[in-house]
Amino acid sequence: MTHTVRSRENFDEGWVFHKGDIAIPYAVKGGMTGGMTDCGEREQGEWLDIAYVDKEAQQVQEGWTSVRLPHDWCPEGQFVNDPLMGSRAGSHGYLSAGIGFYRKRFTIPAEQLGRRMTLHFDGVSGKSTVWVNGHLIGERFGGYTSFAYDITDVLRYGAVEGENIILVKVDSSDHEGWWYEGSGIYRHVWLQSTDSLHIAQWGTFITTPLIAEKQAEVRVDSKMSNESMNRRSFELRTNILERDSGRKVAEQVSQSSVNGHEEISIEMILKIEAPRLWSPEDPYLYTAISELYENESLIDQYVTTFGIRSAEFDAERGFILNGSPYLIKGTCNHQDFAGVGVAMPDALIAYKLKLLKEMGCNAYRSAHHPPTPELLDLCDQLGLLVMDENRKLDSSLRGIQELKSMILRDRNHPSVIIWSMENEEVLEGTVMGARILRTMSDAAHKLDSTRPTLASMNHGWSSGGYADAVDIVGYNYGHRGADVDGRRQYPNRLILGSESASFTTTRGIYEDDPIKGYCSSYGTNIPSWGCSPEKSWADVIHNRFLTGVFLWTGFDYRGEPTPYEWPCISSHFGMMDTCGFPKDIYYFIKALWTEEPLVHLLPHWNWPEREGELIRVMAYTNCETIELVLNGQSLGERLVEPLSSMEWSVAYERASLRQSAGLTEPLQQRASA
């Protein structure tokens, strides 16, 4: 780990885990830090009984198991309908939450002494407390934003000082949301080393104030941090490269200095000839490499990926991407997957996003919290627009800090087009809520004036001045007339279908069964606040001021069991199930959102116990005509109604049921017409 420039080491390996609480001394007392004595022997102390793993025997102490991060301990437990045991229907899907501990041994080479060492957590579920070598480093409540601790002073460097031990307590007894949140260090951890003069964390901000066909103007704001005592002079060199080819397309150099223990910002304007614009159809990326030199020596390097694109919202035409109207075809999604809970490997995140793209989805709403950083990297690369969502309505010191962390971390991603301030808060439509929301919206604008703010509202759209506190008014369940009266009253209001449909089905099931917890794939069990995806998308097509939709949801998810509770442990809202296997409704959405000819027939044709009974047969297609054929006999050819499914009643007989389709004109064109 010898470096003269910045290093960022993945810190996921080599952890051990203990389920249950342990009494921890609040402060370090003399002789209890676990260092090495002058004789080279390990010091003894109370804290070591908790924090130390026997190095010589390489054994894990009783009650501890080896784990690799990211880790969610909830799926390892049993489903229990008992709140006294820490299980909750919503936030933990009837799995036990509680308290757990993580610890890890690691060494730091002697040559790192004098550099700044920081420990970065991408996300820890619940309340986390961190000790390094017995020293309490920090406490944090909040599972969705990234945070970092400077651990420079409490580390041991080289073989003489000895190894280091980090201990992390995670308490997920409380909860933030009503969906599955899991328990543990469920996102990546990183160990970073920098010179005391370096580019600050999330220290670059790249915008494109001018975009033309022949040239784009790129503004790069870089924050320099000097954590030494002395004033230091430096040279900042910024190079912009094409992401794919690595070809340099722009460069600039700036010289300056910064006082000890201060920060300064350096602004550069670079020009890129014939820029290639980012879009979901062509997610083209550039890389800005910021190099910091002192006395001609490279002491820091900071890499920022970005895209060049214009985005705006219009009260009549909706979303405008790169100068053209663009319908948002989105889904809302929580972060969880089948057996791993919220501790999703990067490959699983990519798998889910690719499935959404294949369905025709071009947008992703991270509900109801900021996503993991890797998800945004993948959205940049794959081409998915993102509504990046703050956890809750909160203008307290902590609430604003959480909001700032999200924006500073995520504002260079071309995929991010909206900052959502909150979701379905009780104070929507009230005067007090409006004050809180405006404070948050102003804070967001100060950090990033290039993206609009939004509130994802399910009531109060036209009362208390609440909707005026943000740039875009989000309509959760716009099928309720898209608040037509409010639209008439505020014709210049920017509107987006921030959450739509809420449609419950179970893959491969064609009859509601409350005992087994099944919802028919025919869509006969829709919550009172919801509607069919067919209705949601028709609203957008007929009311372009709605801009687009984010369907609830892309995937089934743990927790919030709906419409049935125990023994159900998860929702039924998804277009796909918790493993990513498509339900029938997936194909209806794909027919609406893609142009490649598609026909999907349901249900299955295997009903031996129902010989002669009428079976409800449905077809989802984007073709112009469709013909149903049973055992070689045509049941008729029909003209497909745009935005609608086709339906027949067919007497069951053991035979082959199939369909054929004709296409003379894309159905989307007829629907738009």
Residue pairs with C-beta under 8 A, 6 or more apart in sequence:
1 7
1 9
1 108
1 109
1 112
1 193
2 109
2 111
2 112
3 112
3 115
3 193
4 195
4 297
4 298
4 299
5 195
5 298
5 299
5 300
5 301
6 192
6 193
6 194
6 195
6 198
6 199
6 300
6 301
6 302
7 192
7 193
8 120
8 190
8 191
8 192
9 190
9 191
9 192
9 193
10 188
10 189
10 190
11 69
11 104
11 106
11 119
11 188
11 189
11 190
11 191
12 68
12 69
12 70
12 188
12 189
13 68
13 69
14 104
14 105
14 106
15 66
15 67
15 68
15 69
15 71
15 102
15 103
15 104
15 185
16 53
16 60
16 61
16 64
16 65
16 66
16 67
16 102
16 103
16 104
17 64
17 65
17 66
17 67
17 71
17 73
17 100
17 101
17 102
17 184
18 63
18 64
18 65
18 100
18 101
18 102
18 103
19 73
19 98
19 100
20 63
20 98
20 99
20 100
21 98
21 99
22 50
22 101
22 169
24 50
24 129
24 131
24 167
24 169
25 32
25 46
25 47
25 134
26 136
27 136
28 47
28 134
28 135
28 136
29 45
29 46
31 43
31 44
31 45
32 43
32 45
32 46
32 47
32 48
32 134
33 43
33 45
33 47
33 133
33 134
33 135
34 42
34 43
34 45
34 47
34 48
34 51
34 52
34 133
34 134
34 162
34 165
35 42
35 43
35 133
35 156
35 161
35 162
36 42
36 43
36 156
36 160
36 161
36 162
37 43
42 48
42 162
45 134
47 134
50 167
51 103
51 131
51 134
51 165
51 167
52 165
53 59
53 60
53 61
53 64
53 103
53 105
53 165
54 61
55 105
55 163
60 66
64 103
67 102
69 102
69 185
69 187
69 188
69 189
69 343
70 184
70 185
70 186
70 187
70 188
70 342
70 343
70 344
70 345
71 102
71 184
71 185
71 186
71 343
72 125
72 182
72 183
72 184
72 186
72 340
72 341
72 342
72 343
73 100
73 183
73 184
74 92
74 93
74 95
74 96
74 97
74 182
74 183
74 184
74 341
75 95
75 182
75 339
75 340
75 341
77 95
77 96
78 95
78 96
79 87
79 93
79 94
79 95
79 567
79 569
80 87
80 94
80 95
80 96
81 87
81 89
81 94
81 566
81 567
85 96
86 92
86 96
86 97
86 98
86 173
87 94
87 95
87 96
87 97
88 94
88 97
88 175
88 559
89 559
89 560
89 561
89 565
89 566
90 175
90 177
90 178
90 179
90 180
90 559
90 560
91 97
91 175
91 176
91 177
91 178
91 179
91 180
91 181
91 559
92 172
92 175
92 180
92 181
92 182
92 183
92 559
93 180
93 558
93 559
93 561
93 569
93 570
94 566
94 569
95 569
97 126
97 172
97 173
97 175
97 183
98 171
98 172
98 173
98 183
99 169
99 170
99 171
99 172
99 173
100 169
100 170
100 172
100 183
100 184
101 167
101 168
101 169
101 170
102 167
102 168
102 170
102 184
102 185
103 165
103 166
103 167
103 168
104 165
104 166
105 163
105 164
105 165
106 163
106 164
106 166
106 191
107 159
107 163
107 164
108 117
108 155
108 156
108 157
108 158
108 164
109 157
109 158
110 157
110 158
110 159
110 160
112 157
112 193
113 157
113 158
114 196
115 152
115 193
115 194
115 195
115 196
116 150
116 152
116 193
116 194
116 195
116 196
116 198
116 227
117 150
117 151
117 152
117 155
117 191
117 192
117 193
118 148
118 149
118 150
118 151
118 152
118 191
118 192
118 194
118 201
119 130
119 132
119 137
119 148
119 149
119 151
119 166
119 189
119 190
119 191
119 192
120 146
120 147
120 148
120 189
120 190
120 191
120 192
121 128
121 146
121 147
121 148
121 185
121 187
121 189
122 146
122 187
122 188
122 189
122 190
122 372
122 373
123 143
123 144
123 145
123 146
123 185
123 186
123 187
123 372
124 140
124 143
124 168
124 170
124 184
124 185
124 186
124 187
125 143
125 170
125 172
125 181
125 182
125 183
125 184
125 185
125 186
125 342
126 141
126 143
126 170
126 171
126 172
126 173
126 174
126 175
126 181
126 183
127 139
127 140
127 141
127 170
127 171
127 172
127 174
128 139
128 140
128 141
128 168
128 169
128 170
128 171
128 185
129 136
129 138
129 139
129 168
129 169
129 171
130 136
130 137
130 138
130 139
130 149
130 166
130 167
130 168
130 169
131 137
131 166
131 167
131 168
132 149
132 151
132 154
132 155
132 164
132 165
132 166
132 167
133 154
133 155
133 156
133 164
133 165
134 165
135 154
137 149
137 151
137 154
138 149
140 147
141 174
141 398
142 176
142 391
142 398
142 402
143 172
143 176
143 181
143 186
143 369
144 176
144 369
144 370
144 391
144 402
145 370
145 391
145 402
145 405
145 406
145 409
146 187
146 373
146 405
146 409
147 405
148 192
148 201
155 164
156 162
156 163
156 164
168 185
170 183
170 184
170 185
172 181
172 182
172 183
172 184
175 181
176 369
176 391
176 392
177 368
177 369
177 391
178 559
178 560
179 334
179 367
179 368
179 557
179 558
179 559
179 560
180 334
180 336
180 341
180 342
180 557
180 558
180 559
180 560
180 570
181 342
181 559
182 336
182 341
182 342
182 343
184 343
186 341
186 342
186 343
186 344
187 343
187 372
188 372
188 373
188 374
194 300
195 292
195 299
195 300
196 226
196 227
196 228
197 224
197 225
197 226
197 227
197 228
197 232
197 234
197 258
197 292
197 294
197 299
197 300
198 224
198 225
198 227
198 292
198 299
198 300
199 222
199 223
199 224
199 225
199 290
199 292
199 300
199 302
200 223
200 224
200 225
200 263
202 408
202 409
203 222
203 223
203 224
203 225
203 302
204 220
204 221
204 222
204 223
204 288
204 290
204 302
204 304
204 412
205 220
205 221
205 411
205 412
205 448
206 218
206 219
206 220
206 221
206 288
206 304
206 306
206 412
207 218
207 219
207 221
207 450
208 216
208 217
208 218
208 219
208 308
208 309
208 310
209 217
209 219
210 216
210 217
211 217
211 275
211 277
211 308
211 309
211 310
213 274
214 273
214 274
215 271
215 272
215 273
215 274
215 275
216 271
216 272
216 275
216 308
217 269
217 270
217 271
218 240
218 250
218 269
218 270
218 271
218 272
218 288
218 306
218 308
219 267
219 268
219 269
219 270
220 238
220 267
220 268
220 269
220 270
220 288
220 290
220 304
221 265
221 266
221 267
221 268
222 236
222 238
222 265
222 266
222 267
222 268
222 290
222 302
223 263
223 264
223 265
223 266
224 234
224 236
224 256
224 258
224 263
224 264
224 265
224 266
224 292
225 258
225 263
226 232
226 258
226 259
226 260
226 261
226 262
226 263
227 261
228 260
228 261
229 260
229 261
230 260
231 257
231 258
231 259
231 260
232 257
232 258
232 260
232 294
233 255
233 256
233 257
233 294
234 255
234 256
234 257
234 258
234 292
234 293
234 294
234 299
235 253
235 254
235 255
235 292
235 293
235 294
236 253
236 254
236 255
236 256
236 266
236 268
236 290
236 291
236 292
236 293
237 251
237 252
237 253
237 290
237 291
237 293
238 251
238 252
238 253
238 254
238 268
238 270
238 288
238 289
238 290
238 291
239 248
239 250
239 251
239 288
239 289
239 291
240 248
240 249
240 250
240 251
240 270
240 272
240 286
240 287
240 288
240 289
241 247
241 248
241 249
241 286
241 287
241 288
241 289
242 249
242 286
242 287
243 284
243 285
243 286
243 287
243 305
244 284
249 272
249 273
249 286
250 270
250 271
250 272
251 270
252 268
252 269
252 270
254 266
254 268
256 264
256 266
258 264
272 286
272 308
275 308
276 282
276 284
276 308
277 284
277 307
277 308
277 309
277 310
277 322
278 284
278 285
278 307
278 308
278 309
278 380
278 383
278 414
279 309
279 321
279 322
279 383
280 362
280 363
280 383
280 384
280 385
281 383
282 383
283 307
283 380
283 381
283 382
283 383
283 414
283 415
284 307
284 308
285 305
285 306
285 307
285 380
285 381
285 414
286 305
286 306
286 307
286 308
287 303
287 304
287 305
287 306
288 303
288 304
288 305
288 306
289 301
289 302
289 303
290 301
290 302
290 303
290 304
291 298
291 300
291 301
292 298
292 299
292 300
292 301
292 302
293 299
304 412
305 377
305 380
305 412
306 412
306 413
306 414
307 380
307 414
307 415
308 414
309 321
309 322
309 414
310 320
310 321
310 322
310 323
311 319
311 320
311 321
311 322
311 417
311 451
312 319
312 320
313 319
313 320
313 452
313 471
313 472
313 494
313 496
313 547
314 320
314 325
314 494
315 491
315 492
315 493
315 494
315 495
315 545
316 544
316 545
317 325
317 544
318 325
318 326
318 327
318 328
318 544
318 545
318 546
318 547
318 548
319 325
319 326
319 327
319 328
319 417
319 496
319 547
319 548
320 326
325 544
327 540
327 547
327 548
328 362
328 363
328 385
328 496
328 547
328 548
328 549
328 550
329 360
329 361
329 362
329 363
329 548
329 549
329 593
330 361
330 362
330 363
330 364
330 365
330 385
330 387
330 548
330 549
330 550
330 551
331 356
331 361
331 363
331 364
331 365
331 550
331 551
331 552
331 553
331 554
331 575
332 365
332 367
332 499
332 550
332 551
332 552
332 553
332 554
333 352
333 356
333 364
333 365
333 366
333 367
333 553
333 554
333 555
333 557
334 367
334 553
334 557
335 342
335 344
335 366
335 371
335 372
335 375
336 342
336 344
336 557
336 558
336 559
336 578
337 344
337 348
337 352
337 555
337 578
337 579
337 580
338 578
338 579
340 348
341 558
344 372
346 374
346 378
349 372
349 374
349 375
349 378
350 378
350 382
351 580
352 554
352 555
352 580
353 364
353 375
353 378
353 379
353 382
353 384
354 382
355 554
355 576
355 580
355 582
356 364
356 384
356 554
357 382
357 383
357 384
358 590
359 554
359 575
359 582
359 586
359 589
359 590
359 593
359 594
360 589
360 590
360 592
360 593
360 594
361 384
361 554
361 589
361 593
362 383
362 384
362 385
362 593
363 384
363 385
363 386
363 387
363 548
363 550
364 375
364 379
364 384
364 385
364 386
364 387
364 415
364 554
365 386
365 387
365 389
365 420
365 498
365 499
365 550
366 375
366 386
366 387
366 388
366 389
367 389
367 423
367 499
367 552
367 553
368 389
368 391
368 392
368 423
368 456
369 389
369 390
369 391
370 388
370 389
370 390
370 391
370 405
370 406
370 409
370 410
371 386
371 388
373 409
373 410
376 386
376 388
376 410
376 413
376 415
376 416
377 413
378 384
379 385
379 386
379 413
379 415
380 413
380 414
380 415
383 415
384 415
385 415
385 417
386 413
386 415
386 416
386 417
386 418
387 417
387 418
387 420
387 454
387 498
387 550
388 406
388 410
388 416
388 418
388 419
388 420
389 420
389 423
389 456
390 402
390 403
390 406
390 419
390 420
390 421
390 422
390 440
391 402
392 399
392 422
392 423
392 425
393 399
393 421
393 422
393 425
393 427
393 433
393 436
393 437
393 440
394 400
394 402
394 436
394 440
395 435
395 436
395 439
395 440
399 440
400 439
400 440
400 443
403 421
403 440
403 443
403 444
404 443
404 447
406 419
407 419
407 444
407 447
407 448
408 447
410 416
411 447
411 448
411 450
411 451
416 451
417 451
418 451
418 452
418 453
418 454
418 472
418 496
419 444
419 448
419 451
419 452
419 453
419 454
420 453
420 454
420 455
420 456
420 474
420 498
421 437
421 440
421 441
421 444
421 453
421 454
421 455
421 470
422 437
422 440
422 455
422 456
423 456
423 476
423 499
424 456
424 457
424 458
424 476
425 433
426 433
427 433
427 436
427 466
428 455
428 457
428 458
428 459
428 460
428 466
429 457
429 459
429 460
429 461
429 462
429 463
429 464
429 466
430 460
430 463
430 464
430 466
431 464
431 465
433 460
433 464
433 466
434 464
434 465
434 466
434 468
434 469
437 455
437 466
437 469
437 470
438 469
440 453
441 453
441 469
441 470
441 471
444 451
444 453
445 453
452 470
452 471
452 472
452 494
453 470
453 471
453 472
454 470
454 471
454 472
454 473
454 474
454 496
454 498
455 466
455 467
455 469
455 470
455 473
455 474
456 474
456 476
456 498
456 499
457 466
457 467
457 473
457 474
457 475
457 476
457 498
458 476
458 477
458 499
458 529
460 466
460 467
461 467
461 473
461 475
461 483
461 486
462 483
462 485
462 486
462 489
462 490
467 473
467 486
467 490
467 493
471 494
472 494
472 495
472 496
473 493
473 494
473 495
473 496
474 496
474 497
474 498
474 499
475 482
475 483
475 495
475 496
475 497
475 498
475 499
475 546
476 498
476 499
476 500
477 499
477 500
477 502
477 529
477 530
477 531
478 495
478 497
478 500
478 536
478 539
478 546
478 549
479 500
479 531
479 535
479 536
479 539
482 495
482 497
482 539
482 543
482 545
482 546
486 493
487 493
487 495
487 545
494 547
495 545
495 546
495 547
496 546
496 547
496 548
497 536
497 539
497 540
497 546
497 547
497 548
497 549
497 550
498 550
499 550
499 552
500 531
500 533
500 536
500 539
500 549
500 550
500 551
500 552
501 530
501 531
501 532
501 533
501 535
501 536
501 549
501 551
501 552
502 526
502 527
502 529
502 530
502 531
502 552
502 573
503 523
503 526
503 530
503 531
503 532
503 533
503 551
503 552
503 573
503 585
504 519
504 525
504 526
504 527
504 530
504 562
504 563
504 571
504 572
504 573
505 519
505 520
505 521
505 522
505 523
505 525
505 572
505 583
505 584
505 585
506 517
506 518
506 519
506 520
506 521
506 572
506 583
507 521
507 577
507 581
507 582
507 583
507 584
508 521
508 604
509 518
509 519
509 520
509 521
510 520
510 521
510 522
510 602
510 603
511 518
511 520
512 518
512 519
512 520
512 524
512 525
514 564
517 561
517 564
517 567
517 568
519 525
519 563
519 572
521 583
521 584
521 585
521 602
521 603
522 616
522 618
523 532
523 585
525 563
525 572
526 532
527 562
527 563
530 552
533 551
533 575
533 585
533 588
533 589
533 592
534 588
534 643
534 644
534 645
536 549
536 551
537 549
537 592
537 643
538 643
539 546
539 549
540 546
540 547
540 548
540 549
541 643
541 671
541 672
551 575
551 589
552 573
553 571
553 573
553 574
553 575
554 574
554 575
554 576
555 574
555 575
555 576
555 577
555 578
555 580
556 570
556 571
556 572
556 573
556 574
556 576
556 577
556 578
557 570
557 571
557 573
557 574
557 578
558 569
558 570
558 578
559 569
559 570
559 571
560 570
560 571
561 568
561 569
561 570
561 571
562 571
562 572
562 573
563 572
570 578
574 583
575 582
575 583
575 585
575 586
575 589
576 582
576 583
576 586
577 583
584 600
584 602
584 603
584 618
584 620
587 598
587 600
587 620
588 600
588 620
588 645
590 598
590 600
590 620
591 598
591 600
591 620
591 621
591 622
591 667
592 622
592 643
592 668
594 622
595 622
595 666
595 668
597 621
597 622
597 623
597 661
597 663
598 620
598 621
598 622
598 623
599 619
599 620
599 621
599 623
599 626
599 659
599 660
599 661
600 619
600 620
600 621
601 617
601 618
601 619
601 657
601 658
601 659
602 617
602 618
602 619
602 620
603 615
603 616
603 617
603 618
605 652
605 655
605 656
605 657
607 613
607 615
607 652
608 654
610 652
611 652
611 653
611 654
612 651
612 652
612 653
613 651
613 652
614 649
614 650
614 651
614 652
615 649
615 650
615 651
615 652
616 647
616 648
616 649
617 628
617 647
617 648
617 649
617 650
617 657
618 645
618 646
618 647
618 648
619 626
619 628
619 645
619 646
619 647
619 659
620 645
620 646
621 640
621 646
621 659
621 661
621 667
622 640
622 663
622 666
622 667
622 668
623 640
623 661
623 662
623 663
623 667
624 639
624 640
624 661
624 662
624 663
624 664
624 665
624 667
624 670
625 637
625 638
625 639
625 640
625 661
625 662
626 637
626 638
626 640
626 646
626 659
626 660
626 661
626 662
627 634
627 635
627 636
627 637
627 638
627 659
627 660
627 661
628 634
628 635
628 636
628 648
628 650
628 657
628 658
628 659
629 635
629 657
629 658
629 659
629 660
630 650
630 653
630 655
630 656
630 657
631 653
631 655
631 656
635 648
635 650
638 646
640 646
640 667
642 667
642 670
642 671
643 671
650 657
